[in-house]
Amino acid sequence: MALSESTAEVIEQIQPSPQAPAPRIGRSISLDHAAEMLGVSRRTIYNRIREGRLTTVRTLGGSQRVLIDSVDGEFRAARPTPSVRPVPD
């Protein structure tokens, strides 16, 4: 049985190319927990997701969860970097 051209194109789009890296799915937390960890509102979490500052995944049930790695990155970005001053002689 031969596949139609459109079916073959769809299958090709679904299957990852051999060169493409496998998606890395890490641990995730709820939006409320992310907001609590970062000390911001739930609305701010949605804004940061939209801005690309936080990465999310969808559960099978359709819920959105925030990846821990992106929360950690956002937390580090929010903390001021200590300045290093030379010690006077």
HUDA-V108442 format. One line per field, one symbol per residue. ss: DSSP state (@ for helix, = for strand, . for the rest). phi: phi as a letter, one per 40 degrees, with the letter a starting at -180 (. if undefined). psi: psi as a letter, one per 30 degrees, with the letter a starting at -180 (. if undefined). A space follows every 50 residues. Layout:
ss = ???
phi = ???
psi = ???
This chain:
ss = ....@@@@@@@@@@.............==.@@@@@@@@...@@@@@@@@@ @....===.....====@@@@@@@@@@@...........
phi = .ccccccccccccccccccccccbbbcbbcccccccccgbccdccccccc cgcbbbbbcccgcbbccddccccccccccccccbbcccc
psi = kkkleeeeeeeeeekklffkkkkjjakllleeeeeeefhlleeeeeeeee fgfkkllklffflkkkkeeeeeeeeeffkkkkkkkkkk.
